[in-house]
Structure formats: C-alpha cells, structure tokens
Amino acid sequence: MHIQVHTDNHIEGDERLSEYAESSIHLALGHLADRVTRVDAHLADENGDKGSGRDKRCTLEAHVAGQPPVTTTHHAASVRDAFEGAAAKLERLLAGIEDRRRDKHPSRG
C-alpha cells in the first residue's frame, strides 16, 4: 500500500507528519493491505492564519483494487484530530465495502 501525504501552504508537511500518517493508515487499514493499493491524504487549514475551532481538514482517498476510489473527510481543531477522524471513517467505509464484497462472493473471502 502506497501512502502519499499532501498539505496546503498553511500546514508544514514534514517527515514527522508523513511518518505519523503512514503509521496511522497502516494501523487502521493494515488488514486490507492486500486490497488497498494507495491512500492519498490531503491536509488543509481552511482559515489559514486566522484560526478558528474546526478549521483543519483531512481528506483521505483510498484506491481499492477493482473498485473506484473512495474518499472520507473530517474537520477538527487540530491536524491530528482531523486525520484520526478521517482515518476512522475510511476504516468503517472500507470495512462495509469488504463485507459487501464477501457477501456477494463468499468463496473469495
């Protein structure tokens, strides 16, 4: 599974952020690593220097083998909280897709 992290010009996209994103995604989606080929994380601060409550946004786009890409978005007060919220949503979304796939093709489990 390839993981790419993109940030806007208000969020510093350093190595520490990339390592955190990669480990969190592997933790959340590791059980689907054979089906998820790529995850793109897009992090943004919607209000820039102005600051406000829930202005950090994380959008995760997962590319699943044999499926169109799926996305989740979460807004929060911190980059970490936005990322964790989007990752939790993505994990639930992909689990539902995987459950439906198993129901439709039980022999492929």
N, CA, C and O atoms as a MOPAC input file, in Angstrom:
PM7 MOZYME 1SCF
protein

 N      0.85500 1    -1.17200 1     0.00000 1
 C      0.00000 1     0.00000 1     0.00000 1
 C      0.90200 1     1.23600 1     0.00000 1
 O      1.74400 1     1.40500 1     0.88200 1
 N      0.71300 1     2.08500 1    -0.99300 1
 C      1.48300 1     3.32800 1    -1.10900 1
 C      0.68200 1     4.44900 1    -0.44500 1
 O     -0.52000 1     4.58100 1    -0.67900 1
 N      1.34600 1     5.24900 1     0.37500 1
 C      0.69300 1     6.35400 1     1.08000 1
 C      1.39500 1     7.64800 1     0.71900 1
 O      2.61500 1     7.76300 1     0.83300 1
 N      0.60900 1     8.62000 1     0.28200 1
 C      1.13600 1     9.92800 1    -0.11100 1
 C      0.43000 1    11.00100 1     0.71400 1
 O     -0.79800 1    10.99800 1     0.80600 1
 N      1.18800 1    11.91400 1     1.31100 1
 C      0.62900 1    12.98300 1     2.12900 1
 C      0.82400 1    14.31300 1     1.40500 1
 O      1.93200 1    14.65100 1     0.99000 1
 N     -0.27400 1    15.06400 1     1.26000 1
 C     -0.25300 1    16.38300 1     0.61900 1
 C     -0.74200 1    17.40400 1     1.64500 1
 O     -1.70100 1    17.14800 1     2.37300 1
 N     -0.08100 1    18.55900 1     1.70000 1
 C     -0.51000 1    19.61600 1     2.61800 1
 C     -0.65500 1    20.92800 1     1.85600 1
 O     -0.04200 1    21.13100 1     0.80900 1
 N     -1.48200 1    21.81200 1     2.40900 1
 C     -1.56200 1    23.14200 1     1.81300 1
 C     -0.42600 1    23.99200 1     2.36800 1
 O      0.40600 1    23.49700 1     3.12800 1
 N     -0.38700 1    25.26500 1     1.99400 1
 C      0.74300 1    26.10500 1     2.41100 1
 C      0.64000 1    26.59800 1     3.86000 1
 O      1.50800 1    27.34300 1     4.31600 1
 N     -0.41000 1    26.19100 1     4.58900 1
 C     -0.55000 1    26.57500 1     5.99500 1
 C     -0.16600 1    25.44500 1     6.94600 1
 O     -0.08600 1    25.65300 1     8.15700 1
 N      0.07100 1    24.26000 1     6.40700 1
 C      0.43900 1    23.10500 1     7.22900 1
 C      1.80600 1    22.61300 1     6.77600 1
 O      2.02500 1    22.35600 1     5.59200 1
 N      2.71700 1    22.48500 1     7.72600 1
 C      4.06500 1    22.04600 1     7.40600 1
 C      4.07200 1    20.53400 1     7.19500 1
 O      3.82800 1    19.76900 1     8.12900 1
 N      4.35000 1    20.11500 1     5.97600 1
 C      4.36900 1    18.70200 1     5.63600 1
 C      5.73700 1    18.09600 1     5.84100 1
 O      6.41200 1    17.74500 1     4.87300 1
 N      6.15800 1    17.96700 1     7.09300 1
 C      7.49100 1    17.45300 1     7.38500 1
 C      7.49400 1    15.92800 1     7.48300 1
 O      6.45800 1    15.27600 1     7.35600 1
 N      8.67700 1    15.38400 1     7.71100 1
 C      8.85400 1    13.92200 1     7.78800 1
 C      8.05300 1    13.32200 1     8.94100 1
 O      7.50300 1    12.22700 1     8.81900 1
 N      7.99000 1    14.03900 1    10.05200 1
 C      7.24200 1    13.55200 1    11.21300 1
 C      5.76500 1    13.38200 1    10.88900 1
 O      5.15000 1    12.39700 1    11.29700 1
 N      5.19500 1    14.32600 1    10.16300 1
 C      3.78900 1    14.23800 1     9.75900 1
 C      3.58400 1    13.05300 1     8.81100 1
 O      2.60700 1    12.31700 1     8.94600 1
 N      4.47600 1    12.86700 1     7.87700 1
 C      4.37300 1    11.74500 1     6.94300 1
 C      4.46100 1    10.41200 1     7.66900 1
 O      3.69400 1     9.49300 1     7.38200 1
 N      5.39400 1    10.30400 1     8.60800 1
 C      5.53800 1     9.06100 1     9.37800 1
 C      4.29200 1     8.78300 1    10.20600 1
 O      3.83400 1     7.64300 1    10.28600 1
 N      3.73900 1     9.83600 1    10.82800 1
 C      2.51000 1     9.67500 1    11.61100 1
 C      1.37100 1     9.20400 1    10.71200 1
 O      0.64600 1     8.27500 1    11.06400 1
 N      1.21200 1     9.84100 1     9.55300 1
 C      0.13600 1     9.48200 1     8.63100 1
 C      0.28200 1     8.03600 1     8.16600 1
 O     -0.69200 1     7.28400 1     8.15600 1
 N      1.47500 1     7.65500 1     7.78800 1
 C      1.70900 1     6.28600 1     7.30900 1
 C      1.42000 1     5.25800 1     8.39300 1
 O      0.75500 1     4.25700 1     8.13000 1
 N      1.91000 1     5.48900 1     9.60600 1
 C      1.67300 1     4.50500 1    10.66700 1
 C      0.19300 1     4.42900 1    11.02900 1
 O     -0.32100 1     3.34000 1    11.28400 1
 N     -0.49500 1     5.55900 1    11.05500 1
 C     -1.92200 1     5.56100 1    11.37600 1
 C     -2.74100 1     4.83900 1    10.31300 1
 O     -3.66500 1     4.09000 1    10.63200 1
 N     -2.40000 1     5.06600 1     9.05700 1
 C     -3.13400 1     4.40000 1     7.97500 1
 C     -2.85600 1     2.90000 1     7.99300 1
 O     -3.77600 1     2.10100 1     7.81900 1
 N     -1.60500 1     2.51000 1     8.20100 1
 C     -1.28900 1     1.08300 1     8.28200 1
 C     -2.00800 1     0.44000 1     9.46200 1
 O     -2.46800 1    -0.69700 1     9.35700 1
 N     -2.11100 1     1.14400 1    10.57100 1
 C     -2.81400 1     0.61900 1    11.73800 1
 C     -4.30300 1     0.44900 1    11.43700 1
 O     -4.89100 1    -0.58000 1    11.76800 1
 N     -4.91000 1     1.45800 1    10.81200 1
 C     -6.34100 1     1.41100 1    10.53200 1
 C     -6.69300 1     0.44700 1     9.40000 1
 O     -7.73400 1    -0.21000 1     9.44300 1
 N     -5.82900 1     0.36100 1     8.39300 1
 C     -6.17700 1    -0.39400 1     7.18000 1
 C     -5.27300 1    -1.59100 1     6.92400 1
 O     -5.36600 1    -2.21600 1     5.86800 1
 N     -4.41300 1    -1.91500 1     7.85900 1
 C     -3.46300 1    -2.99900 1     7.65100 1
 C     -4.11200 1    -4.31000 1     7.25100 1
 O     -3.55600 1    -5.06000 1     6.44800 1
 N     -5.28600 1    -4.59300 1     7.80300 1
 C     -5.97200 1    -5.83900 1     7.47600 1
 C     -6.48600 1    -5.85400 1     6.03700 1
 O     -6.87300 1    -6.90700 1     5.53200 1
 N     -6.49300 1    -4.70300 1     5.37800 1
 C     -6.92800 1    -4.61300 1     3.98400 1
 C     -5.77000 1    -4.28600 1     3.04500 1
 O     -5.98900 1    -3.90900 1     1.89400 1
 N     -4.55100 1    -4.42800 1     3.53000 1
 C     -3.37000 1    -4.02500 1     2.75800 1
 C     -3.27000 1    -4.73300 1     1.41800 1
 O     -2.69900 1    -4.18400 1     0.47500 1
 N     -3.81000 1    -5.93200 1     1.31400 1
 C     -3.74400 1    -6.65200 1     0.04300 1
 C     -4.75100 1    -6.11900 1    -0.97400 1
 O     -4.61800 1    -6.39300 1    -2.16600 1
 N     -5.75600 1    -5.36400 1    -0.52500 1
 C     -6.77900 1    -4.81800 1    -1.43100 1
 C     -6.60000 1    -3.31700 1    -1.68600 1
 O     -6.94300 1    -2.83500 1    -2.76500 1
 N     -6.07200 1    -2.57900 1    -0.71400 1
 C     -5.87100 1    -1.13200 1    -0.86400 1
 C     -4.50700 1    -0.90300 1    -1.49000 1
 O     -3.48300 1    -1.26500 1    -0.91200 1
 N     -4.49500 1    -0.30500 1    -2.66900 1
 C     -3.23100 1    -0.09800 1    -3.37400 1
 C     -2.58200 1     1.23200 1    -3.03000 1
 O     -1.35600 1     1.33900 1    -3.01300 1
 N     -3.39800 1     2.25000 1    -2.75400 1
 C     -2.84200 1     3.58100 1    -2.49100 1
 C     -3.80400 1     4.38600 1    -1.63000 1
 O     -5.02100 1     4.24300 1    -1.74700 1
 N     -3.25600 1     5.23100 1    -0.76700 1
 C     -4.04300 1     6.17800 1     0.01600 1
 C     -3.38100 1     7.54100 1    -0.12200 1
 O     -2.18800 1     7.69400 1     0.13700 1
 N     -4.16800 1     8.52800 1    -0.53400 1
 C     -3.70000 1     9.91400 1    -0.60400 1
 C     -4.34200 1    10.68800 1     0.53900 1
 O     -5.56500 1    10.69500 1     0.67700 1
 N     -3.52000 1    11.34000 1     1.35800 1
 C     -4.00200 1    12.16800 1     2.45700 1
 C     -3.81200 1    13.62600 1     2.07100 1
 O     -2.70700 1    14.04200 1     1.72200 1
 N     -4.88000 1    14.39700 1     2.13200 1
 C     -4.84300 1    15.82800 1     1.82300 1
 C     -5.19300 1    16.58000 1     3.10400 1
 O     -6.31000 1    16.47400 1     3.61000 1
 N     -4.23000 1    17.34000 1     3.62300 1
 C     -4.41600 1    18.09000 1     4.86100 1
 C     -4.42700 1    19.58200 1     4.55700 1
 O     -3.58000 1    20.08500 1     3.81900 1
 N     -5.39900 1    20.28100 1     5.13700 1
 C     -5.51700 1    21.71500 1     4.86800 1
 C     -5.98700 1    22.46500 1     6.10700 1
 O     -6.71600 1    21.93200 1     6.94500 1
 N     -5.55400 1    23.70200 1     6.19700 1
 C     -6.02900 1    24.63500 1     7.21900 1
 C     -6.90900 1    25.63300 1     6.47600 1
 O     -6.40800 1    26.52700 1     5.79400 1
 N     -8.20700 1    25.47800 1     6.61000 1
 C     -9.14500 1    26.24500 1     5.79500 1
 C     -9.16400 1    27.73700 1     6.09000 1
 O     -9.54000 1    28.53200 1     5.22900 1
 N     -8.76300 1    28.13000 1     7.30100 1
 C     -8.77100 1    29.54500 1     7.64600 1
 C     -7.38100 1    30.15100 1     7.73600 1
 O     -7.23500 1    31.31600 1     8.10300 1
 N     -6.37000 1    29.38000 1     7.40700 1
 C     -5.01000 1    29.90000 1     7.41900 1
 C     -4.61700 1    30.45100 1     8.76500 1
 O     -4.82300 1    29.80400 1     9.79200 1
 N     -4.05800 1    31.62900 1     8.76900 1
 C     -3.56000 1    32.25300 1     9.99800 1
 C     -4.67300 1    32.80800 1    10.88000 1
 O     -4.41700 1    33.15700 1    12.03300 1
 N     -5.88800 1    32.89900 1    10.37700 1
 C     -6.98900 1    33.46000 1    11.15100 1
 C     -7.34200 1    32.57500 1    12.33600 1
 O     -7.64800 1    33.07200 1    13.42000 1
 N     -7.30000 1    31.26200 1    12.12800 1
 C     -7.62700 1    30.32500 1    13.20000 1
 C     -9.09800 1    30.35200 1    13.55800 1
 O     -9.74200 1    31.40100 1    13.54300 1
 N     -9.60200 1    29.21200 1    13.87100 1
 C    -10.96200 1    29.06300 1    14.38800 1
 C    -11.10300 1    27.62800 1    14.85700 1
 O    -10.16800 1    26.84000 1    14.71300 1
 N    -12.22200 1    27.28200 1    15.40000 1
 C    -12.44900 1    25.99200 1    16.01700 1
 C    -12.09900 1    24.78000 1    15.19100 1
 O    -11.14300 1    24.07300 1    15.51300 1
 N    -12.83400 1    24.52200 1    14.15000 1
 C    -12.68300 1    23.28000 1    13.39400 1
 C    -12.25200 1    23.58700 1    11.96600 1
 O    -12.94400 1    23.23800 1    11.01000 1
 N    -11.11700 1    24.23700 1    11.83300 1
 C    -10.68600 1    24.66800 1    10.50300 1
 C     -9.64300 1    23.75700 1     9.85400 1
 O     -9.20500 1    24.02300 1     8.73400 1
 N     -9.24100 1    22.68900 1    10.54100 1
 C     -8.30000 1    21.73300 1     9.93200 1
 C     -9.11700 1    20.65500 1     9.22400 1
 O    -10.05700 1    20.10500 1     9.79600 1
 N     -8.75400 1    20.35800 1     7.98100 1
 C     -9.49600 1    19.37500 1     7.19500 1
 C     -8.54700 1    18.28400 1     6.72000 1
 O     -7.43700 1    18.56100 1     6.26600 1
 N     -8.99800 1    17.05200 1     6.83000 1
 C     -8.26200 1    15.92700 1     6.27400 1
 C     -9.19500 1    15.16400 1     5.34600 1
 O    -10.28200 1    14.74800 1     5.74500 1
 N     -8.76500 1    14.98900 1     4.12500 1
 C     -9.48300 1    14.16900 1     3.16500 1
 C     -8.58000 1    13.00200 1     2.80700 1
 O     -7.43200 1    13.19400 1     2.40400 1
 N     -9.10100 1    11.79200 1     2.95500 1
 C     -8.36100 1    10.59100 1     2.59700 1
 C     -9.02100 1     9.95000 1     1.38700 1
 O    -10.23400 1     9.74100 1     1.36700 1
 N     -8.22900 1     9.64600 1     0.40000 1
 C     -8.71500 1     8.98600 1    -0.81200 1
 C     -8.01700 1     7.63900 1    -0.90900 1
 O     -6.79200 1     7.57000 1    -1.01200 1
 N     -8.80900 1     6.56400 1    -0.87600 1
 C     -8.25200 1     5.21500 1    -0.94000 1
 C     -8.56100 1     4.60000 1    -2.29100 1
 O     -9.68100 1     4.68700 1    -2.79500 1
 N     -7.55500 1     3.98100 1    -2.86200 1
 C     -7.69300 1     3.27800 1    -4.13300 1
 C     -7.69100 1     1.78600 1    -3.81900 1
 O     -6.69000 1     1.23000 1    -3.36500 1
 N     -8.83000 1     1.15300 1    -4.06900 1
 C     -9.01900 1    -0.25700 1    -3.76500 1
 C     -9.01500 1    -1.03500 1    -5.07100 1
 O     -9.66400 1    -0.64200 1    -6.04000 1
 N     -8.28200 1    -2.13600 1    -5.09200 1
 C     -8.19200 1    -2.96100 1    -6.30200 1
 C     -9.58800 1    -3.35800 1    -6.77400 1
 O    -10.38900 1    -3.89200 1    -6.00700 1
 N     -9.86400 1    -3.08800 1    -8.05000 1
 C    -11.13700 1    -3.46800 1    -8.65700 1
 C    -12.30800 1    -2.58700 1    -8.29000 1
 O    -13.44500 1    -2.92100 1    -8.62300 1
 N    -12.07300 1    -1.47200 1    -7.61500 1
 C    -13.13700 1    -0.55800 1    -7.18000 1
 C    -12.76700 1     0.86800 1    -7.55900 1
 O    -11.58900 1     1.18100 1    -7.72900 1
 N    -13.76200 1     1.72900 1    -7.69200 1
 C    -13.41900 1     3.14600 1    -7.86700 1
 C    -12.87500 1     3.70000 1    -6.54200 1
 O    -13.18000 1     3.15600 1    -5.48100 1
 N    -12.08100 1     4.76700 1    -6.58900 1
 C    -11.55300 1     5.35300 1    -5.34800 1
 C    -12.68600 1     5.82000 1    -4.44100 1
 O    -13.75000 1     6.22000 1    -4.91400 1
 N    -12.44400 1     5.76500 1    -3.13500 1
 C    -13.40800 1     6.25100 1    -2.15000 1
 C    -12.72700 1     7.31600 1    -1.29800 1
 O    -11.51800 1     7.26300 1    -1.07500 1
 N    -13.50700 1     8.27700 1    -0.82700 1
 C    -12.93600 1     9.35900 1    -0.01200 1
 C    -13.73300 1     9.56800 1     1.26100 1
 O    -14.93500 1     9.31000 1     1.32100 1
 N    -13.02800 1    10.04200 1     2.27400 1
 C    -13.66300 1    10.49300 1     3.50600 1
 C    -13.02200 1    11.82100 1     3.88400 1
 O    -11.86700 1    12.08600 1     3.54900 1
 N    -13.78200 1    12.64400 1     4.57900 1
 C    -13.29500 1    13.94700 1     5.02700 1
 C    -13.71200 1    14.16000 1     6.46900 1
 O    -14.80200 1    13.76400 1     6.88300 1
 N    -12.82600 1    14.79200 1     7.22800 1
 C    -13.15200 1    15.11600 1     8.61600 1
 C    -12.55200 1    16.48200 1     8.94600 1
 O    -11.42000 1    16.78200 1     8.56700 1
 N    -13.32400 1    17.30300 1     9.65500 1
 C    -12.87100 1    18.60800 1    10.12800 1
 C    -12.66100 1    18.54400 1    11.63400 1
 O    -13.44000 1    17.90700 1    12.34300 1
 N    -11.61200 1    19.20200 1    12.13000 1
 C    -11.33900 1    19.22800 1    13.56400 1
 C    -10.49100 1    20.44600 1    13.89300 1
 O    -10.08500 1    21.20400 1    13.01200 1
 N    -10.23700 1    20.61200 1    15.18500 1
 C     -9.44400 1    21.75000 1    15.64300 1
 C     -7.95500 1    21.54100 1    15.43800 1
 O     -7.19900 1    22.51100 1    15.39300 1
 N     -7.51500 1    20.28800 1    15.31400 1
 C     -6.08800 1    20.01700 1    15.11000 1
 C     -5.91200 1    19.09300 1    13.90600 1
 O     -6.83000 1    18.37000 1    13.52100 1
 N     -4.73000 1    19.13200 1    13.33000 1
 C     -4.42200 1    18.27100 1    12.18600 1
 C     -4.54200 1    16.80700 1    12.60100 1
 O     -5.11100 1    15.99700 1    11.86900 1
 N     -4.01300 1    16.46900 1    13.76300 1
 C     -4.05300 1    15.08400 1    14.25400 1
 C     -5.49900 1    14.60300 1    14.40400 1
 O     -5.83400 1    13.50000 1    13.97300 1
 N     -6.35700 1    15.43000 1    15.01600 1
 C     -7.75300 1    15.03100 1    15.20200 1
 C     -8.48100 1    14.90300 1    13.86100 1
 O     -9.30000 1    14.00300 1    13.67800 1
 N     -8.18200 1    15.79700 1    12.94000 1
 C     -8.79900 1    15.71700 1    11.60900 1
 C     -8.36600 1    14.43700 1    10.90600 1
 O     -9.17600 1    13.75300 1    10.28000 1
 N     -7.08300 1    14.12600 1    11.01900 1
 C     -6.56400 1    12.91900 1    10.38300 1
 C     -7.17600 1    11.67200 1    10.99900 1
 O     -7.62400 1    10.77800 1    10.28100 1
 N     -7.19700 1    11.60600 1    12.32800 1
 C     -7.74600 1    10.43000 1    13.00400 1
 C     -9.22600 1    10.24500 1    12.69400 1
 O     -9.68800 1     9.11600 1    12.53100 1
 N     -9.97200 1    11.34400 1    12.61000 1
 C    -11.39000 1    11.24400 1    12.26700 1
 C    -11.60200 1    10.72400 1    10.85600 1
 O    -12.46500 1     9.87800 1    10.62200 1
 N    -10.81700 1    11.22800 1     9.91800 1
 C    -10.93000 1    10.77200 1     8.52600 1
 C    -10.50400 1     9.31500 1     8.39900 1
 O    -11.11100 1     8.55800 1     7.64200 1
 N     -9.46100 1     8.91300 1     9.13700 1
 C     -8.98900 1     7.52400 1     9.08500 1
 C    -10.03600 1     6.57100 1     9.65500 1
 O    -10.25300 1     5.48800 1     9.11100 1
 N    -10.68300 1     6.96700 1    10.74400 1
 C    -11.73100 1     6.12300 1    11.33400 1
 C    -12.89900 1     5.97300 1    10.35400 1
 O    -13.44100 1     4.87900 1    10.19400 1
 N    -13.28000 1     7.06000 1     9.70900 1
 C    -14.35500 1     6.99600 1     8.70800 1
 C    -13.95900 1     6.09400 1     7.54500 1
 O    -14.76700 1     5.29900 1     7.06400 1
 N    -12.71600 1     6.22000 1     7.09700 1
 C    -12.25000 1     5.40800 1     5.97700 1
 C    -12.23000 1     3.92900 1     6.35700 1
 O    -12.59600 1     3.07400 1     5.55000 1
 N    -11.80900 1     3.63200 1     7.56500 1
 C    -11.78700 1     2.23900 1     8.01900 1
 C    -13.20100 1     1.65200 1     8.00600 1
 O    -13.39700 1     0.52600 1     7.54900 1
 N    -14.18400 1     2.40300 1     8.50100 1
 C    -15.57800 1     1.92500 1     8.50200 1
 C    -16.10300 1     1.76500 1     7.08000 1
 O    -16.76600 1     0.77600 1     6.76600 1
 N    -15.80600 1     2.73800 1     6.22000 1
 C    -16.26300 1     2.68300 1     4.83300 1
 C    -15.70000 1     1.46300 1     4.11500 1
 O    -16.43800 1     0.73600 1     3.45000 1
 N    -14.39500 1     1.23600 1     4.24700 1
 C    -13.76900 1     0.09900 1     3.57100 1
 C    -14.20800 1    -1.23200 1     4.16700 1
 O    -14.30300 1    -2.22700 1     3.44900 1
 N    -14.47600 1    -1.26400 1     5.47000 1
 C    -14.98800 1    -2.49700 1     6.08100 1
 C    -16.35800 1    -2.83600 1     5.49500 1
 O    -16.64200 1    -4.00400 1     5.22600 1
 N    -17.19700 1    -1.83900 1     5.29700 1
 C    -18.50500 1    -2.06800 1     4.68300 1
 C    -18.38300 1    -2.57000 1     3.25800 1
 O    -19.10600 1    -3.47700 1     2.84800 1
 N    -17.46400 1    -1.97900 1     2.50000 1
 C    -17.23700 1    -2.41800 1     1.11800 1
 C    -16.73800 1    -3.86100 1     1.11300 1
 O    -17.18300 1    -4.67100 1     0.30100 1
 N    -15.82500 1    -4.17700 1     2.01000 1
 C    -15.27700 1    -5.52800 1     2.08300 1
 C    -16.35100 1    -6.52800 1     2.49900 1
 O    -16.40100 1    -7.63800 1     1.96900 1
 N    -17.21000 1    -6.14500 1     3.44300 1
 C    -18.30600 1    -7.02900 1     3.85400 1
 C    -19.24700 1    -7.31200 1     2.68800 1
 O    -19.66000 1    -8.45300 1     2.48300 1
 N    -19.58400 1    -6.28200 1     1.93100 1
 C    -20.46900 1    -6.47200 1     0.77000 1
 C    -19.80400 1    -7.34900 1    -0.28500 1
 O    -20.46400 1    -8.17000 1    -0.92200 1
 N    -18.49100 1    -7.17300 1    -0.47000 1
 C    -17.76900 1    -7.99500 1    -1.43400 1
 C    -17.80300 1    -9.46000 1    -1.00700 1
 O    -18.02300 1   -10.34700 1    -1.83300 1
 N    -17.58600 1    -9.71200 1     0.28500 1
 C    -17.61700 1   -11.08600 1     0.80300 1
 C    -19.00200 1   -11.69100 1     0.68200 1
 O    -19.13800 1   -12.87100 1     0.35900 1
 N    -20.04000 1   -10.88900 1     0.94000 1
 C    -21.40700 1   -11.38900 1     0.81800 1
 C    -21.74600 1   -11.76300 1    -0.61500 1
 O    -22.45000 1   -12.74200 1    -0.86500 1
 N    -21.23400 1   -10.97000 1    -1.55500 1
 C    -21.51000 1   -11.19600 1    -2.96100 1
 C    -20.67700 1   -12.35900 1    -3.51700 1
 O    -21.14300 1   -13.09200 1    -4.38900 1
 N    -19.45800 1   -12.52600 1    -3.01800 1
 C    -18.54100 1   -13.57600 1    -3.49100 1
 C    -17.98200 1   -14.33700 1    -2.29100 1
 O    -16.81200 1   -14.15700 1    -1.95500 1
 N    -18.78000 1   -15.18300 1    -1.63300 1
 C    -18.32100 1   -15.85200 1    -0.40300 1
 C    -17.08100 1   -16.72700 1    -0.59600 1
 O    -16.31500 1   -16.90200 1     0.35100 1
 N    -16.86500 1   -17.26600 1    -1.75500 1
 C    -15.70600 1   -18.14200 1    -1.95900 1
 C    -14.39000 1   -17.36900 1    -2.01700 1
 O    -13.32300 1   -17.97200 1    -1.90600 1
 N    -14.44500 1   -16.04900 1    -2.18900 1
 C    -13.22100 1   -15.22300 1    -2.28000 1
 C    -12.77200 1   -14.70100 1    -0.93400 1
 O    -11.68400 1   -14.13100 1    -0.84300 1
 N    -13.57900 1   -14.87300 1     0.14200 1
 C    -13.35300 1   -14.45100 1     1.49900 1
 C    -12.17200 1   -13.68300 1     1.75800 1
 O    -11.92600 1   -13.29500 1     2.90000 1

